[in-house]
Amino acid sequence: MRSRAHQAIAVDDTLPGTAGNPRDSRRSVGRLPMWAAVLLLALLVLLATAASLMIGARPLSPGTTWAGLFHPVPGNGDHDVVQSRIPRTLTGLLIGLALGLAGAGIQGITRNPLGDPGILGVNAGAALGVVAGIAVFGISGAGGRIVSALIGAGVASVAVYAIAASGRGGATPVKLAIAGAALSVTLFGVMRGLLLLSSQTLEEFRHWQVGNLTAASLGQIGQVVPFIVVGAVVLLASGRVFNLFAMGDDVAASLGLPVGLARIVTSVAVVLLCGAATALVGPIAFVGLLVPHAVRAMVGSNYHRILLLSALGGPVIVLVADTIGRVVLLPSEVAVGVMTAVIGAPLLILILRTGRQVEL
């Protein structure tokens, strides 16, 4: 009789999306090998980064962009444009990584294919935290906004878990999703009430809530990096945990996984990623929902692969959406939070209509 440790090691070899499962071998026809998917997405990240530096109201050639990036000449207008676009591009890379990973993590935690940062009340908690910080405590700087968003997201996540854990059966994926949806409605209602009481708070919140990469400076980016690094490391190391979650809590527990503790740790990582990203640029929709489905359609359902590829795919979506938003309505710009929704919805529908896998 094999030990639980041996059974746990064997789990990853029999998961959907791996070669050890005959049924999945049929599903994986037409999918990319992992090395090819990593190479493809890494190339897309480089192209999206270059496009973000080159394209805008003032388009630049590759040579000018290269010179402005590595050998800037003071007083050169083109080089100044390149330098001004660096914080915006870095913000897109960082926010895309955070939201792509967080979306994969939430779908793994809840075993819900519709999971995104809003399902556990994270977005609503972060938004209410920022509004309460502005309206009640007079917070105006990025640092205070980050702290307020993280506290709000953390409190909301704990509340969702506590509500879901009460009663028979504990915090099941379905109860987590229902509790998150219910609490989100409540928190957004409280937030709107606070906004109605203060026109100044409403004005500050109006620009933040649509999602915008232009407001972040290098100093503000540096403030959120530690939170995103910690959250990303925890989630990237949790592939086996999510694979066991996908088999059901009873099976995961029988294979030696402390299900409750693992769900808390991974939820905290998601809160760090979503809270930091939301505090920096405001809520951005569809990235956390779309990216995991897209990479799942490429390489299958093994979370070792999904997490890494979601970290690469998120920046591609955010940077492409932001770049298109700069030129689609010149001389004005469309905020990236609007463009991700405009681009993300058709892409998700396309994935569904082409029959690609959307189940977990």
C-alpha positions in Angstrom: 0.0 0.0 0.0 1.4 3.4 -1.0 1.9 6.1 1.6 0.1 9.4 1.4 3.3 11.1 0.4 3.7 8.8 -2.6 0.1 9.3 -3.5 0.5 13.1 -3.4 3.6 13.0 -5.6 1.7 10.9 -8.1 -1.2 13.3 -8.2 0.5 15.8 -10.5 1.2 13.1 -13.1 -2.5 12.1 -13.4 -4.1 15.5 -13.4 -6.1 16.7 -16.4 -3.8 18.4 -18.8 -0.9 16.0 -18.3 0.4 13.2 -20.4 -0.5 10.6 -17.7 -4.3 11.0 -18.3 -5.5 9.2 -21.4 -8.7 11.3 -21.5 -6.7 14.5 -21.3 -4.3 13.3 -24.0 -7.2 13.5 -26.4 -8.1 17.0 -25.1 -4.5 18.2 -25.5 -4.5 17.7 -29.2 -3.6 21.0 -30.8 -2.2 22.5 -27.6 1.2 23.9 -27.2 4.1 22.2 -25.4 5.0 24.2 -22.3 8.4 25.4 -23.6 6.6 26.7 -26.8 4.0 28.5 -24.7 6.6 30.1 -22.5 8.6 31.2 -25.5 5.5 32.6 -27.2 4.3 34.6 -24.3 7.8 35.9 -23.4 8.1 37.1 -27.0 4.7 38.8 -26.8 5.7 40.5 -23.5 8.8 42.0 -25.3 6.7 43.1 -28.3 4.0 44.7 -26.0 6.7 46.5 -24.0 8.3 47.9 -27.2 4.9 49.0 -28.5 4.1 50.7 -25.2 7.3 52.7 -25.4 6.9 53.5 -29.1 3.2 54.1 -29.8 1.2 57.0 -28.6 0.1 60.5 -29.6 3.7 61.1 -30.6 4.9 57.8 -32.4 8.6 57.0 -32.3 10.8 54.9 -34.4 12.6 51.8 -32.9 16.0 53.5 -33.2 14.8 56.7 -31.5 13.1 54.6 -28.8 16.3 52.6 -28.2 18.4 55.8 -28.0 15.9 57.5 -25.7 15.9 54.4 -23.4 19.6 53.7 -23.1 21.4 56.9 -24.2 19.0 59.8 -23.5 20.1 63.3 -24.5 18.9 66.1 -22.2 16.6 68.5 -24.1 15.8 66.0 -26.9 12.0 66.0 -27.1 11.7 62.4 -28.5 14.0 61.1 -25.7 11.9 62.9 -23.1 8.8 61.2 -24.5 10.5 57.8 -24.1 11.5 58.6 -20.6 8.0 59.7 -19.7 6.6 56.4 -20.9 8.9 54.2 -18.8 6.8 54.4 -15.6 3.6 53.8 -17.5 5.1 50.7 -19.2 6.6 49.4 -15.9 3.2 49.9 -14.3 1.5 47.8 -17.0 4.0 45.0 -16.6 3.6 44.9 -12.9 -0.2 45.2 -12.8 -0.6 42.7 -15.5 1.5 40.1 -13.7 -0.3 40.8 -10.4 -3.8 40.5 -11.9 -3.1 37.5 -14.1 -1.6 35.5 -11.2 -4.4 36.6 -8.9 -7.0 35.5 -11.3 -5.5 32.1 -11.6 -5.2 31.9 -7.8 -8.8 32.8 -7.2 -10.0 30.3 -9.8 -7.9 27.7 -8.1 -9.0 28.6 -4.5 -12.7 28.7 -5.4 -12.7 26.0 -8.1 -14.9 28.4 -10.0 -14.2 29.1 -13.7 -15.8 32.5 -13.3 -13.5 33.5 -10.5 -11.8 36.9 -10.7 -10.5 39.3 -8.1 -14.1 40.5 -7.5 -15.5 37.1 -6.4 -14.0 37.1 -3.0 -14.9 40.7 -2.3 -11.3 41.8 -2.9 -12.0 44.6 -5.4 -15.0 45.9 -3.3 -13.0 45.8 -0.1 -10.0 47.6 -1.7 -12.3 50.3 -3.3 -14.2 50.9 0.0 -10.8 51.1 1.8 -9.6 53.8 -0.5 -12.9 55.8 -0.3 -13.0 55.5 3.5 -9.4 56.6 3.7 -10.1 59.7 1.6 -13.5 60.6 3.1 -12.9 59.7 6.7 -9.1 60.0 7.3 -8.3 62.6 4.6 -5.7 60.4 2.8 -4.5 61.8 -0.5 -1.0 60.3 -1.2 -0.3 57.0 -3.0 1.2 55.5 0.2 -1.9 56.0 2.2 -4.1 54.7 -0.7 -2.0 51.5 -0.8 -2.4 50.9 2.9 -6.1 51.7 2.8 -6.7 49.4 -0.2 -4.7 46.5 1.4 -6.6 46.8 4.7 -9.9 47.0 2.9 -9.1 44.0 0.7 -7.8 42.0 3.6 -10.8 42.7 5.9 -13.2 41.9 3.1 -11.4 38.6 2.4 -11.4 37.6 6.0 -15.1 38.5 6.3 -15.9 36.4 3.2 -14.0 33.4 4.6 -15.6 33.8 8.0 -19.1 33.9 6.5 -18.4 30.9 4.2 -16.8 28.9 7.0 -19.8 29.3 9.3 -22.3 26.5 9.3 -22.1 22.9 8.0 -19.5 21.9 5.6 -17.0 24.8 6.2 -15.7 27.2 3.5 -16.6 25.3 0.4 -15.9 26.9 -3.0 -19.6 27.5 -3.6 -20.1 29.2 -0.2 -17.0 31.3 -0.8 -18.4 32.6 -4.1 -21.8 33.3 -2.7 -20.4 35.1 0.4 -18.0 37.1 -1.8 -20.8 38.2 -4.2 -23.1 39.2 -1.3 -20.5 41.1 0.6 -19.3 42.9 -2.6 -22.8 44.2 -3.1 -22.9 45.4 0.5 -19.5 47.1 0.3 -20.2 48.8 -2.9 -23.4 50.2 -1.4 -21.6 51.6 1.6 -18.9 53.0 -0.7 -21.5 54.8 -2.8 -23.1 56.2 0.4 -19.7 57.7 1.4 -19.3 59.2 -2.1 -22.6 60.9 -1.9 -21.7 62.6 1.3 -18.5 64.2 0.0 -18.2 65.8 -3.5 -14.4 66.1 -3.0 -14.1 62.4 -2.4 -16.2 61.7 -5.4 -14.0 63.8 -7.6 -10.8 62.0 -6.5 -12.4 58.6 -6.7 -13.8 59.3 -10.2 -10.4 59.4 -11.8 -9.1 56.4 -9.8 -12.0 54.0 -10.4 -11.6 53.6 -14.2 -8.1 52.2 -14.0 -5.3 54.4 -15.3 -1.6 53.6 -15.8 -0.5 57.2 -16.2 -0.9 58.3 -12.6 1.8 56.1 -11.1 5.4 57.4 -10.6 8.5 55.3 -10.2 8.4 56.0 -6.4 4.8 54.8 -6.2 5.6 51.7 -8.2 8.4 50.9 -5.8 6.0 51.1 -2.9 3.8 48.3 -4.2 6.6 46.1 -5.5 7.3 44.3 -2.2 3.6 43.3 -1.8 3.4 42.0 -5.4 6.7 40.1 -5.1 5.6 38.3 -1.9 2.2 37.5 -3.4 3.7 36.3 -6.7 6.3 34.0 -5.0 3.6 32.4 -2.8 1.2 31.7 -5.7 3.9 30.5 -8.1 5.0 28.0 -5.4 1.4 26.8 -4.9 0.8 24.9 -8.1 0.6 21.5 -6.4 -1.8 23.0 -3.8 -4.2 24.2 -6.5 -3.9 20.9 -8.4 -5.1 19.2 -5.1 -7.9 21.7 -4.6 -9.1 20.8 -8.1 -9.6 17.2 -7.0 -11.9 18.3 -4.1 -11.3 19.1 -0.5 -11.8 15.6 0.7 -9.3 14.1 -1.7 -6.8 16.9 -1.0 -7.2 16.3 2.8 -6.8 12.6 2.4 -3.5 13.2 0.5 -2.1 15.2 3.5 -2.9 18.8 2.5 -4.1 21.0 5.3 -6.9 22.4 3.2 -8.0 25.3 5.5 -4.5 26.6 6.1 -3.5 26.3 2.4 -6.7 28.2 1.4 -5.9 31.0 3.9 -2.2 31.3 2.8 -3.1 31.4 -0.9 -6.0 33.9 -0.2 -3.6 36.2 1.6 -1.3 36.1 -1.5 -4.2 37.0 -3.7 -5.2 39.9 -1.4 -1.6 41.2 -1.6 -1.6 41.1 -5.4 -5.0 42.6 -5.9 -4.8 45.1 -3.2 -1.5 46.5 -4.3 -2.6 46.5 -8.0 -5.9 48.2 -7.3 -4.3 50.8 -5.0 -1.8 51.8 -7.7 -4.1 52.1 -10.7 -7.7 51.5 -9.7 -9.8 48.4 -10.4 -9.1 46.8 -13.8 -11.6 44.3 -15.1 -11.3 41.1 -17.1 -7.5 40.5 -16.8 -7.9 38.1 -13.9 -10.8 36.3 -15.6 -9.5 36.2 -19.2 -5.8 35.3 -18.8 -6.1 32.0 -16.9 -8.7 30.8 -19.4 -6.5 31.7 -22.3 -3.5 29.9 -21.0 -5.6 27.0 -19.9 -6.7 26.7 -23.5 -3.1 26.7 -24.6 -1.5 24.1 -22.1 -4.3 22.4 -20.2 -5.4 22.4 -16.5 -2.2 21.8 -14.6 -1.7 24.8 -12.3 2.1 24.5 -12.4 1.7 25.7 -16.0 -1.3 28.0 -15.6 0.3 30.1 -12.8 3.6 30.8 -14.7 1.9 31.5 -18.0 -0.7 33.7 -16.3 2.1 35.8 -14.9 3.4 36.3 -18.5 0.0 36.7 -20.2 -1.3 39.4 -17.8 1.2 42.0 -18.9 0.5 41.3 -22.5 -3.2 42.1 -22.1 -2.7 45.2 -20.0 0.0 46.7 -22.2 -1.8 46.0 -25.4 -5.1 47.5 -24.0 -3.2 50.6 -22.8 -1.4 51.1 -26.1 -4.6 50.8 -28.1 -6.4 53.2 -25.6 -3.8 55.9 -26.3 -4.5 56.1 -30.1 -8.1 54.9 -30.6 -9.7 58.4 -29.8 -6.9 60.9 -30.5 -6.2 63.4 -29.1 -7.9 62.0 -26.0 -7.0 58.7 -24.4 -9.2 55.8 -23.1 -8.3 54.5 -19.7 -6.8 51.0 -19.6 -9.6 49.8 -17.3 -12.1 50.6 -20.0 -10.0 49.0 -22.8 -9.4 45.7 -21.0 -13.2 45.3 -20.7 -13.7 46.2 -24.4 -11.0 43.8 -25.6 -11.4 41.1 -22.9 -15.1 40.4 -23.4 -14.8 39.5 -27.2 -11.6 37.4 -26.5 -13.4 35.4 -23.8 -16.4 34.8 -26.0 -14.0 33.7 -28.8 -12.4 31.2 -26.5 -15.8 29.8 -25.6 -17.0 29.7 -29.2 -13.9 27.9 -30.4 -14.6 25.1 -27.9 -11.5 25.6 -25.9 -11.5 24.2 -22.4 -12.9 26.5 -19.7 -13.6 24.0 -16.9 -11.1 23.7 -14.1 
